[in-house]
């Protein structure tokens, strides 16, 4: 029987010329070690792209790759993998993906760790195991999940990293001319001008464009409702993250009070975190982030969304493309995914760091072909690994 022989982690730090979401503004606070706080959403970011890669090799020499979100402090998830997960996985059957994931979750739940960085660490390992399972069976992950429904998935432009409304509108028009029909603007870059922002984009893009607003968790429920209602005359398609992620009653209140579909979930990691939000009626759309959930939990969240008649619009975070490929594989296998986030300033910049035919053009993602994920990191990607002592 083939068994897991080694697990190797890589903490990547990839330089950026311009910080994610654009240059720092007056409300942003610069820290040390490349860290800064966006004033618009009070969240920490880095001036570099960080992620954690996992390489799992079996006794027979088969290799699977995984990746998790690590916007900051990638060493934390890597340490969890090296010190806790590796000793528990060596010698196990690589086909036992679901059993391994459940065992890892159970191993730390009573210790108080059933999410957070521990969830991120499990996500990277889970994706690598699914990649292995696909390669060992000669099938893509979409095939393993029951069938590849489509070869391409509609994509929406996420983020317009320019410092004026006029430049953001021009950037959006440029993407529209390339075939894209949906655009999301972030509140973090213009916290005082939501209505002006959507009005400017609507005027530039015309009546048919799909406009989404990422509200970045910064409002109370009442304020979020008022703001969404003010944007609705401009045909707002989706209101994302309207209130704090902990505020389940507030999420439910917003959803009941507006006509615009409400989307939440990029910060959640398991069906156990999603369940009370489904029960409370917090959202019309779920936004699982593959780099936080891993493939197994992502799939369960999508199936729970189907049972609650919610759509799935997967989130896309900072990475080199390994968990992006996993997200596209699942999106291609489910029936309730109308569109997928396209973080162009990340995806396009880092795409050369993975092999395969994954791409995004003319308004669509091309789902990678081949066994497993359909992508692997290049030698250049691994050259960005931090030297940890």
TORGU-357767 format. One record per residue (C-alpha): z, x, y; residue in three letters. Coordinates in steps of 0.25 Angstrom, whole numbers, padded with zeros to 4 digits, always signed. Layout:
<nunus>
ZXYALA
...
</nunus>
This chain:
<nunus>
+0000+0000+0000UNK
-0004+0005+0014UNK
+0009+0007+0023UNK
+0012+0010+0037UNK
+0013+0025+0038UNK
+0015+0028+0053UNK
+0016+0022+0067UNK
+0013+0029+0080UNK
+0015+0025+0094UNK
+0008+0029+0107UNK
+0013+0026+0121UNK
+0001+0026+0129UNK
+0000+0028+0144UNK
-0013+0026+0150UNK
-0015+0030+0165UNK
-0021+0019+0175UNK
-0027+0022+0188UNK
-0022+0008+0194UNK
-0010+0001+0188UNK
-0011-0011+0180UNK
-0014-0023+0188UNK
-0018-0014+0200UNK
-0012-0005+0210UNK
+0002-0006+0214UNK
+0005-0015+0226UNK
+0016-0016+0236UNK
+0025-0025+0227UNK
+0024-0015+0216UNK
+0035-0005+0213UNK
+0032+0009+0208UNK
+0041+0016+0198UNK
+0041+0029+0191UNK
+0034+0033+0178UNK
+0022+0024+0182UNK
+0029+0011+0182UNK
+0029+0001+0193UNK
+0033-0014+0195UNK
+0023-0024+0199UNK
+0030-0032+0210UNK
+0022-0045+0207UNK
+0028-0046+0193UNK
+0039-0036+0193UNK
+0034-0030+0180UNK
+0033-0015+0177UNK
+0020-0008+0175UNK
+0015+0006+0173UNK
+0004+0014+0180UNK
-0001+0017+0166UNK
-0006+0009+0154UNK
+0005+0010+0143UNK
+0004+0005+0129UNK
+0010+0008+0115UNK
+0000+0011+0104UNK
+0004+0010+0089UNK
-0003+0017+0077UNK
+0001+0013+0063UNK
-0005+0020+0052UNK
-0004+0017+0037UNK
-0003+0025+0025UNK
-0018+0023+0022UNK
-0021+0028+0036UNK
-0025+0015+0042UNK
-0021+0014+0057UNK
-0017+0002+0066UNK
-0015+0002+0081UNK
-0006-0006+0090UNK
-0002-0007+0104UNK
+0008-0014+0113UNK
+0010-0016+0128UNK
+0018-0006+0135UNK
+0016-0007+0149UNK
+0028+0002+0152UNK
+0037+0010+0143UNK
+0028+0011+0131UNK
+0038+0021+0124UNK
+0047+0009+0122UNK
+0038+0001+0112UNK
+0034+0015+0106UNK
+0048+0018+0103UNK
+0051+0005+0096UNK
+0039+0007+0087UNK
+0042+0022+0084UNK
+0057+0020+0082UNK
+0058+0006+0076UNK
+0045+0000+0071UNK
+0039+0013+0064UNK
+0051+0015+0055UNK
+0050+0000+0051UNK
+0035+0000+0048UNK
+0032+0013+0041UNK
+0028+0010+0026UNK
+0025-0005+0029UNK
+0012-0012+0025UNK
+0003-0012+0037UNK
-0002-0026+0033UNK
+0011-0032+0035UNK
+0009-0034+0050UNK
+0016-0048+0051UNK
+0028-0044+0043UNK
+0030-0031+0050UNK
+0029-0038+0064UNK
+0040-0048+0059UNK
+0049-0037+0054UNK
+0048-0029+0066UNK
+0052-0041+0075UNK
+0063-0044+0066UNK
+0068-0030+0066UNK
+0072-0030+0081UNK
+0074-0045+0084UNK
+0089-0044+0081UNK
+0090-0032+0089UNK
+0085-0040+0101UNK
+0071-0034+0102UNK
+0061-0045+0098UNK
+0051-0043+0110UNK
+0050-0033+0121UNK
+0046-0018+0118UNK
+0049-0021+0103UNK
+0039-0032+0103UNK
+0029-0022+0110UNK
+0032-0012+0099UNK
+0030-0022+0088UNK
+0017-0027+0095UNK
+0010-0013+0094UNK
+0014-0011+0079UNK
+0009-0025+0076UNK
-0004-0023+0082UNK
-0006-0010+0075UNK
-0002-0017+0061UNK
-0013-0028+0064UNK
-0023-0017+0067UNK
-0019-0010+0054UNK
-0020-0023+0046UNK
-0034-0026+0052UNK
-0039-0012+0049UNK
-0033-0012+0034UNK
-0040-0025+0032UNK
-0053-0022+0039UNK
-0051-0035+0049UNK
-0049-0037+0063UNK
-0036-0043+0068UNK
-0043-0055+0072UNK
-0048-0057+0058UNK
-0034-0054+0052UNK
-0029-0065+0061UNK
-0039-0075+0055UNK
-0052-0073+0062UNK
-0059-0067+0074UNK
-0063-0080+0082UNK
-0070-0073+0093UNK
-0076-0059+0096UNK
-0073-0060+0111UNK
-0062-0067+0119UNK
-0063-0071+0134UNK
-0055-0062+0143UNK
-0049-0064+0157UNK
-0048-0053+0167UNK
-0033-0050+0169UNK
-0029-0043+0182UNK
-0037-0040+0195UNK
-0031-0027+0199UNK
-0035-0026+0214UNK
-0027-0026+0226UNK
-0033-0038+0234UNK
-0038-0052+0231UNK
-0052-0048+0235UNK
-0053-0037+0225UNK
-0046-0045+0214UNK
-0056-0056+0216UNK
-0068-0046+0216UNK
-0062-0039+0203UNK
-0062-0053+0197UNK
-0076-0056+0201UNK
-0080-0043+0195UNK
-0074-0047+0182UNK
-0080-0061+0183UNK
-0094-0055+0184UNK
-0092-0047+0171UNK
-0090-0061+0164UNK
-0075-0063+0165UNK
-0071-0077+0168UNK
-0055-0077+0169UNK
-0046-0069+0178UNK
-0031-0067+0179UNK
-0024-0062+0192UNK
-0010-0057+0191UNK
+0001-0061+0201UNK
+0008-0048+0200UNK
-0003-0042+0210UNK
-0003-0054+0220UNK
+0011-0061+0219UNK
+0009-0068+0232UNK
-0005-0073+0231UNK
-0007-0080+0218UNK
-0015-0092+0224UNK
-0023-0083+0233UNK
-0026-0074+0221UNK
-0032-0086+0213UNK
-0039-0092+0225UNK
-0046-0079+0227UNK
-0050-0077+0213UNK
-0055-0091+0211UNK
-0063-0090+0224UNK
-0069-0077+0218UNK
-0071-0081+0204UNK
-0075-0095+0205UNK
-0071-0108+0199UNK
-0074-0104+0184UNK
-0065-0092+0183UNK
-0052-0093+0175UNK
-0040-0088+0184UNK
-0027-0084+0178UNK
-0014-0080+0185UNK
-0004-0070+0180UNK
+0009-0074+0187UNK
+0017-0063+0181UNK
+0030-0070+0178UNK
+0034-0069+0193UNK
+0037-0084+0196UNK
+0047-0094+0194UNK
+0042-0107+0187UNK
+0042-0115+0199UNK
+0034-0104+0207UNK
+0025-0102+0196UNK
+0021-0117+0195UNK
+0019-0117+0210UNK
+0010-0105+0210UNK
+0002-0110+0198UNK
-0001-0123+0205UNK
-0006-0116+0217UNK
-0016-0108+0209UNK
-0020-0120+0201UNK
-0030-0125+0211UNK
-0038-0112+0209UNK
-0039-0116+0194UNK
-0029-0106+0188UNK
-0032-0105+0173UNK
-0019-0098+0169UNK
-0005-0095+0175UNK
+0001-0083+0167UNK
+0016-0079+0167UNK
+0020-0089+0178UNK
+0035-0086+0176UNK
+0045-0076+0170UNK
+0042-0074+0155UNK
+0057-0077+0152UNK
+0056-0091+0159UNK
+0052-0100+0148UNK
+0056-0113+0156UNK
+0048-0108+0168UNK
+0036-0105+0160UNK
+0036-0119+0154UNK
+0039-0125+0168UNK
+0026-0118+0173UNK
+0018-0123+0162UNK
+0022-0137+0163UNK
+0020-0137+0178UNK
+0006-0132+0180UNK
-0008-0135+0176UNK
-0012-0120+0174UNK
-0010-0115+0160UNK
+0002-0105+0159UNK
+0001-0092+0151UNK
+0013-0084+0147UNK
+0017-0073+0136UNK
+0012-0059+0138UNK
+0026-0054+0139UNK
+0030-0061+0125UNK
+0029-0054+0112UNK
+0032-0064+0101UNK
+0031-0078+0096UNK
+0046-0079+0098UNK
+0044-0077+0113UNK
+0033-0086+0114UNK
+0039-0098+0106UNK
+0049-0103+0116UNK
+0037-0103+0127UNK
+0028-0111+0118UNK
+0040-0121+0115UNK
+0043-0122+0130UNK
+0028-0124+0134UNK
+0027-0112+0143UNK
+0012-0109+0142UNK
-0002-0113+0139UNK
-0006-0099+0136UNK
+0000-0088+0129UNK
-0003-0073+0133UNK
+0002-0064+0121UNK
+0001-0049+0124UNK
-0003-0042+0111UNK
+0003-0029+0116UNK
+0017-0036+0116UNK
+0015-0046+0104UNK
+0008-0038+0094UNK
-0003-0045+0086UNK
+0006-0053+0076UNK
+0014-0060+0087UNK
+0002-0062+0096UNK
-0004-0069+0084UNK
+0008-0078+0082UNK
+0009-0081+0097UNK
-0006-0085+0097UNK
-0003-0095+0085UNK
+0009-0101+0092UNK
+0001-0103+0105UNK
-0010-0110+0096UNK
+0001-0119+0091UNK
+0006-0122+0105UNK
-0008-0124+0110UNK
-0008-0112+0120UNK
-0019-0103+0122UNK
-0018-0088+0120UNK
-0023-0079+0132UNK
-0018-0065+0127UNK
-0012-0055+0137UNK
-0017-0041+0138UNK
-0008-0030+0143UNK
-0009-0015+0145UNK
-0014-0007+0133UNK
-0026+0001+0127UNK
-0032-0011+0119UNK
-0025-0011+0106UNK
-0017-0023+0108UNK
-0028-0029+0116UNK
-0037-0028+0104UNK
-0026-0035+0096UNK
-0025-0046+0106UNK
-0040-0048+0106UNK
-0040-0049+0091UNK
-0030-0060+0091UNK
-0037-0067+0102UNK
-0049-0067+0094UNK
-0042-0074+0082UNK
-0035-0085+0089UNK
-0041-0098+0094UNK
-0032-0100+0107UNK
-0036-0088+0115UNK
-0046-0092+0126UNK
-0045-0079+0134UNK
-0038-0065+0134UNK
-0033-0056+0145UNK
-0042-0045+0149UNK
-0034-0034+0156UNK
-0046-0027+0161UNK
-0039-0016+0169UNK
-0032-0012+0155UNK
-0042-0016+0145UNK
-0054-0009+0151UNK
-0046+0003+0155UNK
-0041+0006+0142UNK
-0051+0001+0132UNK
-0057+0015+0130UNK
-0044+0018+0123UNK
-0047+0010+0111UNK
-0058+0010+0101UNK
-0066-0003+0097UNK
-0075-0013+0104UNK
-0064-0021+0111UNK
-0070-0025+0125UNK
-0069-0035+0136UNK
-0081-0039+0144UNK
-0089-0051+0150UNK
-0076-0059+0149UNK
-0073-0057+0135UNK
-0065-0048+0126UNK
-0072-0042+0114UNK
-0062-0042+0102UNK
-0063-0029+0095UNK
-0069-0028+0082UNK
-0065-0020+0069UNK
-0053-0020+0060UNK
-0039-0022+0066UNK
-0038-0022+0081UNK
-0052-0016+0083UNK
-0047-0005+0092UNK
-0040+0008+0091UNK
-0034+0018+0102UNK
-0043+0030+0105UNK
-0038+0044+0106UNK
-0038+0043+0121UNK
-0028+0031+0120UNK
-0019+0039+0112UNK
-0020+0051+0122UNK
-0012+0042+0132UNK
+0000+0042+0123UNK
+0013+0046+0130UNK
+0020+0059+0125UNK
+0034+0054+0121UNK
+0045+0063+0118UNK
</nunus>
